[in-house]
Amino acid sequence: MIQTILGSNGPIGHELALELYRKYTHNIRLVSRHPIRINSDDELVTADMTSYLEKGRPTINSCKFFLTQLLDTLNE
């Protein structure tokens, strides 16, 4: 089962990707506006997390997903 990290370019997302890879699974999907591969097997998905419609698309077929960045747009 794939683990998806939304907002993967930040420090929390980076450390989470490393830890998931080391201890749990190599099936990791990294989602960001400009995703950067952290582990050799990572799947990269480009999405803008400030867009409501794009939030759901990257989580398809994920058994778990992690939102690692607070969005200022929630208060707008």
All heavy atoms as a GROMACS GRO file, in nm:
protein
  611
    1MET      N    1   0.083  -0.118   0.000
    1MET     CA    2   0.000   0.000   0.000
    1MET      C    3   0.088   0.125   0.000
    1MET      O    4   0.188   0.129   0.069
    1MET     CB    5  -0.090   0.001   0.122
    1MET     CG    6  -0.189  -0.113   0.123
    1MET     SD    7  -0.298  -0.102  -0.016
    1MET     CE    8  -0.451  -0.074   0.061
    2ILE      N    9   0.045   0.223  -0.073
    2ILE     CA   10   0.125   0.344  -0.087
    2ILE      C   11   0.094   0.444   0.025
    2ILE      O   12  -0.018   0.456   0.070
    2ILE     CB   13   0.105   0.407  -0.226
    2ILE    CG1   14   0.215   0.507  -0.256
    2ILE    CG2   15  -0.032   0.469  -0.240
    2ILE    CD1   16   0.240   0.526  -0.403
    3GLN      N   17   0.198   0.511   0.070
    3GLN     CA   18   0.188   0.618   0.169
    3GLN      C   19   0.212   0.749   0.094
    3GLN      O   20   0.311   0.762   0.023
    3GLN     CB   21   0.297   0.603   0.276
    3GLN     CG   22   0.306   0.466   0.337
    3GLN     CD   23   0.196   0.438   0.437
    3GLN    OE1   24   0.165   0.522   0.519
    3GLN    NE2   25   0.138   0.321   0.428
    4THR      N   26   0.123   0.846   0.109
    4THR     CA   27   0.133   0.973   0.037
    4THR      C   28   0.163   1.086   0.134
    4THR      O   29   0.098   1.098   0.238
    4THR     CB   30   0.002   1.002  -0.038
    4THR    OG1   31  -0.019   0.896  -0.133
    4THR    CG2   32   0.008   1.134  -0.111
    5ILE      N   33   0.262   1.168   0.099
    5ILE     CA   34   0.298   1.284   0.181
    5ILE      C   35   0.262   1.410   0.102
    5ILE      O   36   0.321   1.437  -0.002
    5ILE     CB   37   0.447   1.284   0.216
    5ILE    CG1   38   0.484   1.155   0.291
    5ILE    CG2   39   0.482   1.408   0.300
    5ILE    CD1   40   0.633   1.138   0.316
    6LEU      N   41   0.163   1.484   0.152
    6LEU     CA   42   0.122   1.610   0.089
    6LEU      C   43   0.205   1.723   0.150
    6LEU      O   44   0.208   1.739   0.271
    6LEU     CB   45  -0.026   1.635   0.115
    6LEU     CG   46  -0.122   1.525   0.070
    6LEU    CD1   47  -0.263   1.554   0.118
    6LEU    CD2   48  -0.118   1.509  -0.080
    7GLY      N   49   0.272   1.799   0.067
    7GLY     CA   50   0.363   1.902   0.117
    7GLY      C   51   0.498   1.842   0.150
    7GLY      O   52   0.555   1.867   0.255
    8SER      N   53   0.549   1.760   0.060
    8SER     CA   54   0.668   1.680   0.089
    8SER      C   55   0.800   1.756   0.085
    8SER      O   56   0.901   1.704   0.130
    8SER     CB   57   0.676   1.564  -0.010
    8SER     OG   58   0.685   1.613  -0.143
    9ASN      N   59   0.803   1.878   0.034
    9ASN     CA   60   0.931   1.950   0.024
    9ASN      C   61   0.974   2.016   0.153
    9ASN      O   62   1.089   2.058   0.165
    9ASN     CB   63   0.925   2.056  -0.087
    9ASN     CG   64   0.941   1.994  -0.224
    9ASN    OD1   65   0.959   1.875  -0.238
    9ASN    ND2   66   0.933   2.077  -0.326
   10GLY      N   67   0.887   2.029   0.250
   10GLY     CA   68   0.922   2.092   0.377
   10GLY      C   69   1.004   1.999   0.465
   10GLY      O   70   1.020   1.880   0.436
   11PRO      N   71   1.058   2.052   0.575
   11PRO     CA   72   1.143   1.971   0.663
   11PRO      C   73   1.070   1.853   0.726
   11PRO      O   74   1.127   1.745   0.742
   11PRO     CB   75   1.191   2.070   0.769
   11PRO     CG   76   1.102   2.188   0.760
   11PRO     CD   77   1.047   2.190   0.621
   12ILE      N   78   0.943   1.869   0.761
   12ILE     CA   79   0.867   1.758   0.819
   12ILE      C   80   0.843   1.650   0.715
   12ILE      O   81   0.862   1.531   0.740
   12ILE     CB   82   0.734   1.808   0.880
   12ILE    CG1   83   0.763   1.902   0.996
   12ILE    CG2   84   0.647   1.690   0.924
   12ILE    CD1   85   0.641   1.973   1.048
   13GLY      N   86   0.801   1.691   0.595
   13GLY     CA   87   0.778   1.595   0.487
   13GLY      C   88   0.904   1.518   0.450
   13GLY      O   89   0.900   1.398   0.425
   14HIS      N   90   1.016   1.588   0.448
   14HIS     CA   91   1.144   1.526   0.415
   14HIS      C   92   1.179   1.418   0.518
   14HIS      O   93   1.212   1.304   0.481
   14HIS     CB   94   1.254   1.633   0.409
   14HIS     CG   95   1.386   1.579   0.367
   14HIS    ND1   96   1.424   1.573   0.235
   14HIS    CD2   97   1.488   1.527   0.439
   14HIS    CE1   98   1.544   1.520   0.227
   14HIS    NE2   99   1.585   1.491   0.350
   15GLU      N  100   1.173   1.452   0.645
   15GLU     CA  101   1.206   1.355   0.750
   15GLU      C  102   1.106   1.239   0.754
   15GLU      O  103   1.145   1.124   0.776
   15GLU     CB  104   1.212   1.423   0.887
   15GLU     CG  105   1.332   1.515   0.903
   15GLU     CD  106   1.465   1.444   0.885
   15GLU    OE1  107   1.483   1.332   0.939
   15GLU    OE2  108   1.552   1.500   0.815
   16LEU      N  109   0.980   1.269   0.731
   16LEU     CA  110   0.878   1.165   0.728
   16LEU      C  111   0.906   1.065   0.615
   16LEU      O  112   0.896   0.944   0.633
   16LEU     CB  113   0.740   1.227   0.712
   16LEU     CG  114   0.621   1.130   0.706
   16LEU    CD1  115   0.613   1.044   0.831
   16LEU    CD2  116   0.492   1.209   0.687
   17ALA      N  117   0.942   1.116   0.497
   17ALA     CA  118   0.973   1.028   0.384
   17ALA      C  119   1.092   0.938   0.416
   17ALA      O  120   1.090   0.818   0.384
   17ALA     CB  121   1.002   1.111   0.260
   18LEU      N  122   1.194   0.992   0.478
   18LEU     CA  123   1.311   0.912   0.516
   18LEU      C  124   1.272   0.803   0.616
   18LEU      O  125   1.312   0.688   0.602
   18LEU     CB  126   1.420   1.000   0.575
   18LEU     CG  127   1.490   1.096   0.479
   18LEU    CD1  128   1.583   1.189   0.557
   18LEU    CD2  129   1.566   1.022   0.372
   19GLU      N  130   1.195   0.840   0.716
   19GLU     CA  131   1.156   0.745   0.821
   19GLU      C  132   1.062   0.636   0.768
   19GLU      O  133   1.079   0.518   0.800
   19GLU     CB  134   1.089   0.821   0.936
   19GLU     CG  135   1.077   0.743   1.063
   19GLU     CD  136   1.211   0.713   1.130
   19GLU    OE1  137   1.314   0.773   1.094
   19GLU    OE2  138   1.211   0.627   1.219
   20LEU      N  139   0.965   0.673   0.687
   20LEU     CA  140   0.876   0.573   0.627
   20LEU      C  141   0.956   0.474   0.543
   20LEU      O  142   0.932   0.353   0.548
   20LEU     CB  143   0.770   0.640   0.540
   20LEU     CG  144   0.657   0.712   0.611
   20LEU    CD1  145   0.572   0.788   0.511
   20LEU    CD2  146   0.571   0.615   0.690
   21TYR      N  147   1.050   0.524   0.466
   21TYR     CA  148   1.132   0.440   0.379
   21TYR      C  149   1.219   0.344   0.461
   21TYR      O  150   1.231   0.226   0.428
   21TYR     CB  151   1.218   0.529   0.289
   21TYR     CG  152   1.285   0.457   0.176
   21TYR    CD1  153   1.217   0.435   0.057
   21TYR    CD2  154   1.416   0.414   0.185
   21TYR    CE1  155   1.277   0.370  -0.050
   21TYR    CE2  156   1.478   0.349   0.079
   21TYR     CZ  157   1.409   0.327  -0.038
   21TYR     OH  158   1.469   0.263  -0.143
   22ARG      N  159   1.278   0.395   0.569
   22ARG     CA  160   1.366   0.313   0.653
   22ARG      C  161   1.290   0.205   0.727
   22ARG      O  162   1.337   0.092   0.737
   22ARG     CB  163   1.440   0.400   0.755
   22ARG     CG  164   1.567   0.462   0.706
   22ARG     CD  165   1.650   0.517   0.822
   22ARG     NE  166   1.584   0.628   0.888
   22ARG     CZ  167   1.613   0.755   0.867
   22ARG    NH1  168   1.708   0.788   0.783
   22ARG    NH2  169   1.548   0.849   0.931
   23LYS      N  170   1.173   0.240   0.782
   23LYS     CA  171   1.109   0.150   0.878
   23LYS      C  172   0.982   0.080   0.831
   23LYS      O  173   0.940  -0.017   0.892
   23LYS     CB  174   1.077   0.226   1.006
   23LYS     CG  175   1.201   0.271   1.079
   23LYS     CD  176   1.167   0.329   1.213
   23LYS     CE  177   1.294   0.364   1.288
   23LYS     NZ  178   1.264   0.422   1.419
   24TYR      N  179   0.916   0.133   0.725
   24TYR     CA  180   0.784   0.079   0.692
   24TYR      C  181   0.767   0.032   0.548
   24TYR      O  182   0.722  -0.078   0.524
   24TYR     CB  183   0.675   0.181   0.726
   24TYR     CG  184   0.674   0.217   0.872
   24TYR    CD1  185   0.727   0.337   0.917
   24TYR    CD2  186   0.623   0.129   0.967
   24TYR    CE1  187   0.729   0.369   1.052
   24TYR    CE2  188   0.624   0.160   1.101
   24TYR     CZ  189   0.678   0.280   1.143
   24TYR     OH  190   0.680   0.310   1.276
   25THR      N  191   0.793   0.118   0.452
   25THR     CA  192   0.762   0.084   0.313
   25THR      C  193   0.848   0.163   0.216
   25THR      O  194   0.899   0.269   0.250
   25THR     CB  195   0.613   0.114   0.282
   25THR    OG1  196   0.584   0.072   0.148
   25THR    CG2  197   0.579   0.260   0.296
   26HIS      N  198   0.863   0.111   0.097
   26HIS     CA  199   0.931   0.184  -0.010
   26HIS      C  200   0.829   0.239  -0.108
   26HIS      O  201   0.866   0.300  -0.208
   26HIS     CB  202   1.030   0.092  -0.083
   26HIS     CG  203   1.149   0.059   0.002
   26HIS    ND1  204   1.261   0.002  -0.050
   26HIS    CD2  205   1.176   0.076   0.134
   26HIS    CE1  206   1.350  -0.016   0.045
   26HIS    NE2  207   1.300   0.028   0.158
   27ASN      N  208   0.700   0.218  -0.082
   27ASN     CA  209   0.592   0.269  -0.167
   27ASN      C  210   0.547   0.405  -0.114
   27ASN      O  211   0.450   0.415  -0.039
   27ASN     CB  212   0.475   0.172  -0.169
   27ASN     CG  213   0.512   0.042  -0.235
   27ASN    OD1  214   0.590   0.040  -0.328
   27ASN    ND2  215   0.457  -0.068  -0.186
   28ILE      N  216   0.618   0.510  -0.154
   28ILE     CA  217   0.592   0.645  -0.104
   28ILE      C  218   0.566   0.738  -0.222
   28ILE      O  219   0.640   0.738  -0.320
   28ILE     CB  220   0.711   0.697  -0.022
   28ILE    CG1  221   0.736   0.604   0.098
   28ILE    CG2  222   0.688   0.840   0.024
   28ILE    CD1  223   0.864   0.633   0.172
   29ARG      N  224   0.460   0.817  -0.210
   29ARG     CA  225   0.426   0.918  -0.310
   29ARG      C  226   0.449   1.056  -0.248
   29ARG      O  227   0.395   1.087  -0.143
   29ARG     CB  228   0.280   0.903  -0.351
   29ARG     CG  229   0.234   1.008  -0.452
   29ARG     CD  230   0.086   0.991  -0.486
   29ARG     NE  231   0.065   0.861  -0.551
   29ARG     CZ  232  -0.041   0.785  -0.533
   29ARG    NH1  233  -0.137   0.822  -0.450
   29ARG    NH2  234  -0.054   0.672  -0.598
   30LEU      N  235   0.532   1.137  -0.312
   30LEU     CA  236   0.562   1.272  -0.264
   30LEU      C  237   0.486   1.372  -0.348
   30LEU      O  238   0.494   1.372  -0.471
   30LEU     CB  239   0.712   1.299  -0.273
   30LEU     CG  240   0.802   1.200  -0.200
   30LEU    CD1  241   0.948   1.236  -0.222
   30LEU    CD2  242   0.769   1.195  -0.052
   31VAL      N  243   0.411   1.460  -0.282
   31VAL     CA  244   0.326   1.556  -0.351
   31VAL      C  245   0.366   1.697  -0.310
   31VAL      O  246   0.375   1.729  -0.192
   31VAL     CB  247   0.177   1.533  -0.317
   31VAL    CG1  248   0.090   1.631  -0.393
   31VAL    CG2  249   0.137   1.389  -0.346
   32SER      N  250   0.390   1.781  -0.411
   32SER     CA  251   0.427   1.920  -0.389
   32SER      C  252   0.411   1.994  -0.521
   32SER      O  253   0.392   1.932  -0.625
   32SER     CB  254   0.572   1.927  -0.340
   32SER     OG  255   0.612   2.060  -0.321
   33ARG      N  256   0.420   2.126  -0.517
   33ARG     CA  257   0.417   2.201  -0.643
   33ARG      C  258   0.538   2.167  -0.729
   33ARG      O  259   0.529   2.161  -0.850
   33ARG     CB  260   0.413   2.352  -0.617
   33ARG     CG  261   0.274   2.400  -0.587
   33ARG     CD  262   0.272   2.547  -0.563
   33ARG     NE  263   0.297   2.564  -0.420
   33ARG     CZ  264   0.317   2.677  -0.360
   33ARG    NH1  265   0.321   2.789  -0.428
   33ARG    NH2  266   0.335   2.682  -0.231
   34HIS      N  267   0.651   2.144  -0.664
   34HIS     CA  268   0.775   2.106  -0.733
   34HIS      C  269   0.839   1.993  -0.653
   34HIS      O  270   0.938   2.015  -0.582
   34HIS     CB  271   0.871   2.225  -0.743
   34HIS     CG  272   0.810   2.346  -0.805
   34HIS    ND1  273   0.787   2.356  -0.940
   34HIS    CD2  274   0.764   2.461  -0.750
   34HIS    CE1  275   0.732   2.473  -0.966
   34HIS    NE2  276   0.716   2.539  -0.852
   35PRO      N  277   0.785   1.872  -0.662
   35PRO     CA  278   0.835   1.762  -0.578
   35PRO      C  279   0.979   1.725  -0.611
   35PRO      O  280   1.022   1.732  -0.726
   35PRO     CB  281   0.740   1.646  -0.608
   35PRO     CG  282   0.683   1.677  -0.742
   35PRO     CD  283   0.679   1.827  -0.752
   36ILE      N  284   1.050   1.689  -0.505
   36ILE     CA  285   1.190   1.648  -0.517
   36ILE      C  286   1.202   1.508  -0.460
   36ILE      O  287   1.155   1.480  -0.350
   36ILE     CB  288   1.281   1.745  -0.439
   36ILE    CG1  289   1.270   1.886  -0.496
   36ILE    CG2  290   1.425   1.697  -0.440
   36ILE    CD1  291   1.336   1.992  -0.411
   37ARG      N  292   1.266   1.419  -0.535
   37ARG     CA  293   1.285   1.280  -0.492
   37ARG      C  294   1.375   1.277  -0.368
   37ARG      O  295   1.481   1.338  -0.365
   37ARG     CB  296   1.345   1.198  -0.605
   37ARG     CG  297   1.343   1.049  -0.580
   37ARG     CD  298   1.392   0.970  -0.701
   37ARG     NE  299   1.333   1.011  -0.827
   37ARG     CZ  300   1.212   0.974  -0.870
   37ARG    NH1  301   1.138   0.896  -0.796
   37ARG    NH2  302   1.167   1.016  -0.986
   38ILE      N  303   1.332   1.205  -0.265
   38ILE     CA  304   1.408   1.191  -0.142
   38ILE      C  305   1.470   1.051  -0.136
   38ILE      O  306   1.587   1.036  -0.103
   38ILE     CB  307   1.320   1.217  -0.019
   38ILE    CG1  308   1.272   1.363  -0.023
   38ILE    CG2  309   1.394   1.187   0.110
   38ILE    CD1  310   1.163   1.396   0.077
   39ASN      N  311   1.392   0.951  -0.171
   39ASN     CA  312   1.438   0.812  -0.176
   39ASN      C  313   1.434   0.764  -0.321
   39ASN      O  314   1.358   0.815  -0.402
   39ASN     CB  315   1.347   0.723  -0.090
   39ASN     CG  316   1.338   0.772   0.053
   39ASN    OD1  317   1.436   0.772   0.124
   39ASN    ND2  318   1.220   0.817   0.092
   40SER      N  319   1.513   0.665  -0.352
   40SER     CA  320   1.526   0.621  -0.492
   40SER      C  321   1.396   0.569  -0.552
   40SER      O  322   1.375   0.580  -0.673
   40SER     CB  323   1.634   0.513  -0.502
   40SER     OG  324   1.600   0.401  -0.423
   41ASP      N  325   1.306   0.515  -0.471
   41ASP     CA  326   1.182   0.456  -0.522
   41ASP      C  327   1.061   0.549  -0.517
   41ASP      O  328   0.950   0.508  -0.550
   41ASP     CB  329   1.146   0.330  -0.441
   41ASP     CG  330   1.253   0.223  -0.449
   41ASP    OD1  331   1.326   0.220  -0.550
   41ASP    OD2  332   1.264   0.144  -0.354
   42ASP      N  333   1.078   0.672  -0.473
   42ASP     CA  334   0.966   0.764  -0.455
   42ASP      C  335   0.892   0.793  -0.586
   42ASP      O  336   0.953   0.810  -0.690
   42ASP     CB  337   1.014   0.898  -0.398
   42ASP     CG  338   1.063   0.887  -0.255
   42ASP    OD1  339   1.033   0.786  -0.189
   42ASP    OD2  340   1.132   0.980  -0.210
   43GLU      N  341   0.759   0.800  -0.576
   43GLU     CA  342   0.675   0.845  -0.687
   43GLU      C  343   0.650   0.994  -0.666
   43GLU      O  344   0.614   1.036  -0.556
   43GLU     CB  345   0.543   0.770  -0.685
   43GLU     CG  346   0.445   0.817  -0.789
   43GLU     CD  347   0.308   0.751  -0.774
   43GLU    OE1  348   0.300   0.644  -0.711
   43GLU    OE2  349   0.212   0.809  -0.825
   44LEU      N  350   0.670   1.074  -0.768
   44LEU     CA  351   0.652   1.219  -0.758
   44LEU      C  352   0.524   1.261  -0.826
   44LEU      O  353   0.494   1.219  -0.938
   44LEU     CB  354   0.770   1.292  -0.822
   44LEU     CG  355   0.909   1.257  -0.768
   44LEU    CD1  356   1.015   1.339  -0.839
   44LEU    CD2  357   0.916   1.278  -0.618
   45VAL      N  358   0.446   1.347  -0.757
   45VAL     CA  359   0.322   1.401  -0.812
   45VAL      C  360   0.323   1.552  -0.791
   45VAL      O  361   0.346   1.599  -0.679
   45VAL     CB  362   0.197   1.340  -0.744
   45VAL    CG1  363   0.070   1.406  -0.794
   45VAL    CG2  364   0.192   1.190  -0.767
   46THR      N  365   0.298   1.626  -0.898
   46THR     CA  366   0.290   1.771  -0.890
   46THR      C  367   0.146   1.812  -0.863
   46THR      O  368   0.055   1.770  -0.934
   46THR     CB  369   0.339   1.835  -1.022
   46THR    OG1  370   0.472   1.795  -1.045
   46THR    CG2  371   0.332   1.985  -1.015
   47ALA      N  372   0.125   1.890  -0.757
   47ALA     CA  373  -0.008   1.940  -0.724
   47ALA      C  374   0.006   2.063  -0.636
   47ALA      O  375   0.101   2.075  -0.559
   47ALA     CB  376  -0.091   1.834  -0.652
   48ASP      N  377  -0.088   2.154  -0.650
   48ASP     CA  378  -0.092   2.276  -0.568
   48ASP      C  379  -0.189   2.251  -0.453
   48ASP      O  380  -0.310   2.242  -0.474
   48ASP     CB  381  -0.137   2.394  -0.655
   48ASP     CG  382  -0.136   2.524  -0.579
   48ASP    OD1  383  -0.111   2.524  -0.456
   48ASP    OD2  384  -0.161   2.628  -0.642
   49MET      N  385  -0.137   2.241  -0.333
   49MET     CA  386  -0.220   2.208  -0.217
   49MET      C  387  -0.312   2.322  -0.176
   49MET      O  388  -0.401   2.303  -0.094
   49MET     CB  389  -0.132   2.167  -0.098
   49MET     CG  390  -0.059   2.036  -0.119
   49MET     SD  391  -0.170   1.895  -0.135
   49MET     CE  392  -0.181   1.876  -0.312
   50THR      N  393  -0.294   2.441  -0.231
   50THR     CA  394  -0.386   2.550  -0.200
   50THR      C  395  -0.513   2.539  -0.283
   50THR      O  396  -0.610   2.607  -0.255
   50THR     CB  397  -0.321   2.689  -0.224
   50THR    OG1  398  -0.284   2.700  -0.361
   50THR    CG2  399  -0.199   2.707  -0.136
   51SER      N  400  -0.514   2.452  -0.382
   51SER     CA  401  -0.631   2.429  -0.465
   51SER      C  402  -0.711   2.311  -0.410
   51SER      O  403  -0.662   2.200  -0.404
   51SER     CB  404  -0.589   2.401  -0.609
   51SER     OG  405  -0.700   2.355  -0.684
   52TYR      N  406  -0.834   2.337  -0.371
   52TYR     CA  407  -0.919   2.232  -0.314
   52TYR      C  408  -0.931   2.112  -0.406
   52TYR      O  409  -0.926   1.998  -0.363
   52TYR     CB  410  -1.057   2.290  -0.282
   52TYR     CG  411  -1.153   2.187  -0.227
   52TYR    CD1  412  -1.142   2.144  -0.097
   52TYR    CD2  413  -1.251   2.131  -0.308
   52TYR    CE1  414  -1.228   2.048  -0.046
   52TYR    CE2  415  -1.337   2.035  -0.258
   52TYR     CZ  416  -1.325   1.995  -0.127
   52TYR     OH  417  -1.409   1.899  -0.078
   53LEU      N  418  -0.948   2.135  -0.534
   53LEU     CA  419  -0.968   2.026  -0.630
   53LEU      C  420  -0.845   1.938  -0.645
   53LEU      O  421  -0.855   1.820  -0.674
   53LEU     CB  422  -1.010   2.082  -0.766
   53LEU     CG  423  -1.146   2.150  -0.769
   53LEU    CD1  424  -1.172   2.212  -0.907
   53LEU    CD2  425  -1.257   2.052  -0.732
   54GLU      N  426  -0.728   1.994  -0.626
   54GLU     CA  427  -0.606   1.916  -0.643
   54GLU      C  428  -0.569   1.837  -0.518
   54GLU      O  429  -0.486   1.748  -0.525
   54GLU     CB  430  -0.489   2.007  -0.683
   54GLU     CG  431  -0.503   2.057  -0.826
   54GLU     CD  432  -0.374   2.120  -0.878
   54GLU    OE1  433  -0.266   2.088  -0.830
   54GLU    OE2  434  -0.385   2.202  -0.969
   55LYS      N  435  -0.628   1.865  -0.404
   55LYS     CA  436  -0.592   1.794  -0.280
   55LYS      C  437  -0.629   1.647  -0.285
   55LYS      O  438  -0.556   1.564  -0.235
   55LYS     CB  439  -0.658   1.860  -0.160
   55LYS     CG  440  -0.596   1.989  -0.122
   55LYS     CD  441  -0.659   2.043   0.004
   55LYS     CE  442  -0.604   2.179   0.034
   55LYS     NZ  443  -0.701   2.284   0.031
   56GLY      N  444  -0.743   1.614  -0.345
   56GLY     CA  445  -0.788   1.476  -0.346
   56GLY      C  446  -0.719   1.389  -0.448
   56GLY      O  447  -0.698   1.270  -0.426
   57ARG      N  448  -0.682   1.446  -0.561
   57ARG     CA  449  -0.623   1.368  -0.671
   57ARG      C  450  -0.499   1.288  -0.629
   57ARG      O  451  -0.491   1.169  -0.659
   57ARG     CB  452  -0.590   1.462  -0.788
   57ARG     CG  453  -0.532   1.393  -0.909
   57ARG     CD  454  -0.507   1.492  -1.023
   57ARG     NE  455  -0.425   1.604  -0.986
   57ARG     CZ  456  -0.292   1.605  -0.992
   57ARG    NH1  457  -0.227   1.501  -1.033
   57ARG    NH2  458  -0.224   1.713  -0.957
   58PRO      N  459  -0.402   1.345  -0.558
   58PRO     CA  460  -0.282   1.269  -0.526
   58PRO      C  461  -0.303   1.159  -0.423
   58PRO      O  462  -0.217   1.072  -0.406
   58PRO     CB  463  -0.186   1.374  -0.469
   58PRO     CG  464  -0.240   1.505  -0.509
   58PRO     CD  465  -0.388   1.486  -0.523
   59THR      N  466  -0.415   1.160  -0.353
   59THR     CA  467  -0.437   1.059  -0.248
   59THR      C  468  -0.505   0.933  -0.300
   59THR      O  469  -0.523   0.838  -0.225
   59THR     CB  470  -0.520   1.118  -0.132
   59THR    OG1  471  -0.648   1.156  -0.182
   59THR    CG2  472  -0.450   1.237  -0.070
   60ILE      N  473  -0.541   0.930  -0.428
   60ILE     CA  474  -0.605   0.812  -0.487
   60ILE      C  475  -0.514   0.691  -0.472
   60ILE      O  476  -0.394   0.698  -0.497
   60ILE     CB  477  -0.640   0.838  -0.634
   60ILE    CG1  478  -0.746   0.947  -0.645
   60ILE    CG2  479  -0.686   0.710  -0.704
   60ILE    CD1  480  -0.773   0.994  -0.786
   61ASN      N  481  -0.569   0.579  -0.426
   61ASN     CA  482  -0.499   0.452  -0.405
   61ASN      C  483  -0.399   0.457  -0.290
   61ASN      O  484  -0.312   0.372  -0.280
   61ASN     CB  485  -0.428   0.403  -0.532
   61ASN     CG  486  -0.525   0.372  -0.643
   61ASN    OD1  487  -0.636   0.326  -0.617
   61ASN    ND2  488  -0.486   0.399  -0.765
   62SER      N  489  -0.408   0.555  -0.202
   62SER     CA  490  -0.321   0.562  -0.085
   62SER      C  491  -0.390   0.496   0.033
   62SER      O  492  -0.509   0.516   0.055
   62SER     CB  493  -0.291   0.707  -0.048
   62SER     OG  494  -0.220   0.771  -0.150
   63CYS      N  495  -0.315   0.417   0.110
   63CYS     CA  496  -0.375   0.360   0.231
   63CYS      C  497  -0.366   0.462   0.344
   63CYS      O  498  -0.448   0.461   0.434
   63CYS     CB  499  -0.309   0.229   0.269
   63CYS     SG  500  -0.140   0.240   0.322
   64LYS      N  501  -0.268   0.552   0.340
   64LYS     CA  502  -0.254   0.661   0.436
   64LYS      C  503  -0.199   0.781   0.363
   64LYS      O  504  -0.124   0.768   0.267
   64LYS     CB  505  -0.155   0.624   0.547
   64LYS     CG  506  -0.200   0.515   0.638
   64LYS     CD  507  -0.097   0.490   0.744
   64LYS     CE  508  -0.140   0.372   0.830
   64LYS     NZ  509  -0.039   0.337   0.927
   65PHE      N  510  -0.236   0.899   0.413
   65PHE     CA  511  -0.170   1.017   0.361
   65PHE      C  512  -0.147   1.115   0.474
   65PHE      O  513  -0.216   1.115   0.575
   65PHE     CB  514  -0.246   1.082   0.244
   65PHE     CG  515  -0.381   1.136   0.277
   65PHE    CD1  516  -0.397   1.268   0.314
   65PHE    CD2  517  -0.492   1.055   0.268
   65PHE    CE1  518  -0.522   1.318   0.344
   65PHE    CE2  519  -0.618   1.105   0.297
   65PHE     CZ  520  -0.633   1.237   0.335
   66PHE      N  521  -0.041   1.194   0.461
   66PHE     CA  522   0.004   1.286   0.564
   66PHE      C  523   0.006   1.427   0.507
   66PHE      O  524   0.068   1.451   0.404
   66PHE     CB  525   0.146   1.249   0.610
   66PHE     CG  526   0.159   1.107   0.656
   66PHE    CD1  527   0.188   1.006   0.566
   66PHE    CD2  528   0.142   1.075   0.789
   66PHE    CE1  529   0.200   0.874   0.606
   66PHE    CE2  530   0.154   0.943   0.831
   66PHE     CZ  531   0.183   0.843   0.740
   67LEU      N  532  -0.060   1.520   0.574
   67LEU     CA  533  -0.054   1.661   0.535
   67LEU      C  534   0.046   1.726   0.629
   67LEU      O  535   0.024   1.734   0.749
   67LEU     CB  536  -0.192   1.727   0.549
   67LEU     CG  537  -0.199   1.875   0.515
   67LEU    CD1  538  -0.157   1.900   0.371
   67LEU    CD2  539  -0.340   1.928   0.538
   68THR      N  540   0.160   1.771   0.574
   68THR     CA  541   0.271   1.815   0.658
   68THR      C  542   0.289   1.965   0.663
   68THR      O  543   0.380   2.012   0.728
   68THR     CB  544   0.402   1.750   0.611
   68THR    OG1  545   0.430   1.793   0.478
   68THR    CG2  546   0.395   1.599   0.617
   69GLN      N  547   0.204   2.041   0.595
   69GLN     CA  548   0.220   2.187   0.596
   69GLN      C  549   0.087   2.253   0.626
   69GLN      O  550  -0.016   2.212   0.575
   69GLN     CB  551   0.273   2.236   0.462
   69GLN     CG  552   0.410   2.184   0.432
   69GLN     CD  553   0.470   2.244   0.308
   69GLN    OE1  554   0.402   2.311   0.232
   69GLN    NE2  555   0.596   2.221   0.286
   70LEU      N  556   0.092   2.355   0.709
   70LEU     CA  557  -0.028   2.434   0.735
   70LEU      C  558  -0.054   2.524   0.619
   70LEU      O  559   0.038   2.578   0.557
   70LEU     CB  560  -0.010   2.517   0.862
   70LEU     CG  561   0.004   2.436   0.990
   70LEU    CD1  562   0.034   2.530   1.106
   70LEU    CD2  563  -0.121   2.357   1.017
   71LEU      N  564  -0.178   2.543   0.586
   71LEU     CA  565  -0.213   2.625   0.471
   71LEU      C  566  -0.273   2.757   0.518
   71LEU      O  567  -0.376   2.759   0.584
   71LEU     CB  568  -0.314   2.551   0.381
   71LEU     CG  569  -0.266   2.417   0.328
   71LEU    CD1  570  -0.380   2.347   0.255
   71LEU    CD2  571  -0.148   2.435   0.237
   72ASP      N  572  -0.208   2.867   0.485
   72ASP     CA  573  -0.258   2.998   0.522
   72ASP      C  574  -0.395   3.026   0.460
   72ASP      O  575  -0.473   3.104   0.513
   72ASP     CB  576  -0.161   3.107   0.478
   72ASP     CG  577  -0.032   3.102   0.557
   72ASP    OD1  578  -0.036   3.055   0.673
   72ASP    OD2  579   0.072   3.144   0.504
   73THR      N  580  -0.426   2.961   0.350
   73THR     CA  581  -0.552   2.987   0.281
   73THR      C  582  -0.673   2.938   0.359
   73THR      O  583  -0.785   2.973   0.329
   73THR     CB  584  -0.552   2.923   0.142
   73THR    OG1  585  -0.529   2.784   0.156
   73THR    CG2  586  -0.446   2.985   0.053
   74LEU      N  587  -0.653   2.855   0.462
   74LEU     CA  588  -0.764   2.807   0.541
   74LEU      C  589  -0.831   2.921   0.617
   74LEU      O  590  -0.949   2.914   0.650
   74LEU     CB  591  -0.717   2.700   0.641
   74LEU     CG  592  -0.669   2.569   0.581
   74LEU    CD1  593  -0.617   2.478   0.691
   74LEU    CD2  594  -0.779   2.501   0.503
   75ASN      N  595  -0.757   3.026   0.645
   75ASN     CA  596  -0.811   3.140   0.719
   75ASN      C  597  -0.868   3.247   0.629
   75ASN      O  598  -0.917   3.348   0.678
   75ASN     CB  599  -0.701   3.201   0.807
   75ASN     CG  600  -0.657   3.103   0.915
   75ASN    OD1  601  -0.739   3.029   0.967
   75ASN    ND2  602  -0.530   3.102   0.945
   76GLU      N  603  -0.860   3.231   0.499
   76GLU     CA  604  -0.909   3.334   0.407
   76GLU      C  605  -1.057   3.324   0.385
   76GLU      O  606  -1.118   3.225   0.394
   76GLU     CB  607  -0.835   3.323   0.272
   76GLU     CG  608  -0.688   3.360   0.287
   76GLU     CD  609  -0.615   3.347   0.154
   76GLU    OE1  610  -0.675   3.308   0.052
   76GLU    OE2  611  -0.497   3.376   0.152
   0.00000   0.00000   0.00000
